[in-house]
Amino acid sequence: MLEIKLNCENCGKSLPNHSTDAMICSFECTFCRDCVENILKNICPNCGGELEKRPIRPQELFEKYRKKV
């Protein structure tokens, strides 16, 4: 199941589950749209993969399957 990370790995910006600014690679590295477009040039710095818009999980399922810290 897709892990929903809640912050940009580059700048730390908050990316809540419902954010339309969250971008991920196939390894689920997570970045904000601003970093992806202006700094990373759509390439994940961790794996070299392409970054795509992260899907939004319905809130009730996000809470149900959220990792407990």
C-alpha positions in Angstrom: 0.0 0.0 0.0 1.2 3.5 -0.8 2.8 5.3 2.1 1.5 8.8 2.4 4.5 10.9 3.5 3.4 14.3 4.9 6.4 16.5 4.1 8.6 17.4 1.2 11.9 15.6 1.5 13.7 18.6 0.0 12.3 21.7 1.8 10.1 20.2 4.5 6.9 21.8 3.3 3.8 20.2 4.7 2.0 17.9 2.3 -1.1 16.6 4.0 -3.0 13.7 2.5 -5.3 16.0 0.5 -2.5 18.2 -0.9 -2.5 18.6 -4.7 1.1 19.8 -4.5 2.6 16.4 -3.5 4.7 14.6 -6.1 6.2 11.0 -5.7 8.4 8.6 -7.6 7.9 4.9 -7.9 9.8 4.4 -4.6 7.4 6.9 -2.9 10.0 9.6 -2.3 7.9 12.7 -1.7 8.5 16.3 -2.8 6.4 19.4 -3.2 5.5 20.6 -6.8 7.6 23.8 -6.3 10.8 21.7 -5.6 10.0 19.2 -8.4 9.5 21.9 -11.0 12.1 24.5 -10.0 14.9 22.5 -8.3 14.7 18.8 -9.1 13.6 19.2 -12.8 11.1 16.3 -12.4 13.8 13.8 -11.5 14.0 12.1 -8.0 17.4 12.9 -6.5 17.2 9.6 -4.5 16.6 7.1 -7.3 16.7 9.1 -10.6 13.1 8.2 -11.3 10.3 10.4 -12.7 8.1 12.3 -10.3 4.3 12.2 -10.7 1.3 13.7 -8.8 0.6 11.7 -5.7 -3.0 10.3 -5.6 -5.2 11.5 -2.7 -6.5 8.8 -0.4 -10.0 9.3 1.0 -9.7 10.8 4.5 -11.5 8.0 6.2 -9.1 5.4 4.7 -6.1 7.6 5.3 -6.9 7.6 9.0 -7.6 3.9 9.0 -4.4 2.8 7.4 -2.1 5.6 8.6 1.1 4.3 10.3 1.0 4.7 14.0 4.1 6.5 15.3 
